[in-house]
């Protein structure tokens, strides 16, 4: 990957909308918060980061594939359908990489906050 920081930024933006799962039901909220706290403290193995890099590349390719189509949508309804299709493909790509969307999003969030992890990913992609 030629520009890792750009790819990570795209991954972060995509994770915020396209790979994010539906909001948890109220009874799942506490469990979701606990899982998020655990993921924040989680150490990521090289194998998991390799899966993340594969997923990130796939998500970036899907985003690029749909970007022009999304920008040229005739109306909000068509744009929403394009976004939903892209989101479905991104979730499938993340799952195909061997990560869950939650694991992918946890790594994206940590990369945004953790310079050491960001440097580690950059080294792995060079």
C-alpha positions as CSV (number, residue, x, y, z in Angstrom):
1,X,0.0,0.0,0.0
2,X,1.5,3.3,-1.1
3,X,-0.3,5.6,1.3
4,X,-1.1,3.9,4.5
5,X,-2.3,6.9,6.4
6,X,-4.7,7.7,3.6
7,X,-6.0,4.2,3.7
8,X,-6.3,4.2,7.4
9,X,-8.3,7.5,7.2
10,X,-10.6,6.0,4.6
11,X,-11.0,2.9,6.8
12,X,-11.9,5.1,9.7
13,X,-14.4,7.0,7.7
14,X,-15.9,3.9,6.3
15,X,-16.0,2.1,9.6
16,X,-18.0,5.0,11.0
17,X,-20.8,4.5,8.6
18,X,-20.4,1.6,6.1
19,X,-19.1,-1.2,8.2
20,X,-20.9,-0.1,11.4
21,X,-23.5,-2.5,12.6
22,X,-27.0,-1.5,13.6
23,X,-27.3,0.2,16.9
24,X,-27.7,-2.3,19.8
25,X,-31.1,-2.8,21.3
26,X,-31.5,-1.1,24.8
27,X,-31.1,-4.4,26.6
28,X,-27.8,-5.0,24.7
29,X,-26.5,-1.5,25.4
30,X,-24.6,-2.4,28.6
31,X,-23.2,-5.5,27.0
32,X,-22.1,-3.4,24.0
33,X,-20.4,-0.9,26.2
34,X,-18.6,-3.6,28.1
35,X,-17.4,-5.2,24.8
36,X,-16.2,-1.8,23.5
37,X,-14.2,-1.3,26.7
38,X,-12.7,-4.8,26.4
39,X,-11.7,-4.1,22.8
40,X,-10.2,-0.8,23.8
41,X,-7.8,-2.7,26.1
42,X,-7.3,-5.6,23.6
43,X,-3.9,-6.4,22.2
44,X,-4.0,-7.1,18.5
45,X,-1.8,-9.9,17.2
46,X,0.1,-9.7,14.0
47,X,-2.3,-12.2,12.5
48,X,-5.3,-10.1,13.4
49,X,-3.6,-7.0,12.0
50,X,-2.9,-8.9,8.7
51,X,-6.6,-9.7,8.5
52,X,-7.4,-6.1,9.2
53,X,-5.1,-4.9,6.4
54,X,-6.8,-7.3,4.0
55,X,-10.2,-6.1,5.1
56,X,-9.2,-2.5,4.9
57,X,-7.9,-2.9,1.3
58,X,-11.2,-4.6,0.4
59,X,-13.3,-1.9,2.0
60,X,-11.2,0.8,0.3
61,X,-11.7,-0.9,-3.1
62,X,-15.5,-1.2,-2.5
63,X,-15.6,2.4,-1.4
64,X,-13.8,3.5,-4.6
65,X,-16.1,1.3,-6.7
66,X,-19.2,3.0,-5.4
67,X,-18.0,6.6,-4.9
68,X,-18.8,7.9,-8.4
69,X,-22.1,6.0,-8.6
70,X,-23.0,7.5,-5.2
71,X,-22.1,11.0,-6.2
72,X,-24.1,10.7,-9.4
73,X,-27.2,9.4,-7.7
74,X,-30.3,11.1,-9.1
75,X,-32.0,11.4,-5.7
76,X,-31.6,10.7,-2.0
77,X,-33.4,7.3,-2.4
78,X,-31.1,6.1,-5.0
79,X,-28.1,7.3,-3.0
80,X,-29.4,5.4,0.0
81,X,-29.7,2.2,-2.1
82,X,-26.2,2.6,-3.4
83,X,-24.9,3.2,0.2
84,X,-26.7,0.1,1.4
85,X,-25.3,-2.1,-1.4
86,X,-21.8,-0.8,-0.6
87,X,-22.3,-1.4,3.1
88,X,-23.4,-5.0,2.5
89,X,-20.3,-5.6,0.4
90,X,-18.0,-4.0,2.9
91,X,-19.5,-6.1,5.8
92,X,-19.1,-9.3,3.6
93,X,-15.5,-8.3,2.8
94,X,-14.6,-7.8,6.5
95,X,-16.2,-11.1,7.3
96,X,-14.4,-12.8,4.5
97,X,-11.1,-11.5,5.9
98,X,-11.7,-13.4,9.0
99,X,-12.7,-10.5,11.2
100,X,-16.1,-9.5,12.5
101,X,-17.3,-6.0,11.8
102,X,-16.9,-5.3,15.5
103,X,-13.3,-6.4,15.5
104,X,-12.6,-4.3,12.4
105,X,-14.2,-1.3,14.0
106,X,-12.3,-1.8,17.2
107,X,-9.0,-1.8,15.4
108,X,-10.0,1.4,13.4
109,X,-10.9,3.1,16.6
110,X,-7.7,2.1,18.3
111,X,-5.6,3.2,15.2
112,X,-7.1,6.6,15.5
113,X,-6.0,6.9,19.1
114,X,-2.9,4.8,19.4
115,X,0.2,6.1,17.6
116,X,2.1,2.9,18.4
117,X,-0.5,0.7,16.8
118,X,-0.7,3.1,13.8
119,X,3.1,2.8,13.4
120,X,2.9,-1.0,13.7
121,X,0.3,-1.1,10.9
122,X,2.4,1.2,8.7
123,X,5.4,-1.0,9.1
124,X,3.3,-4.1,8.2
125,X,2.1,-2.5,5.0
126,X,5.5,-1.3,3.7
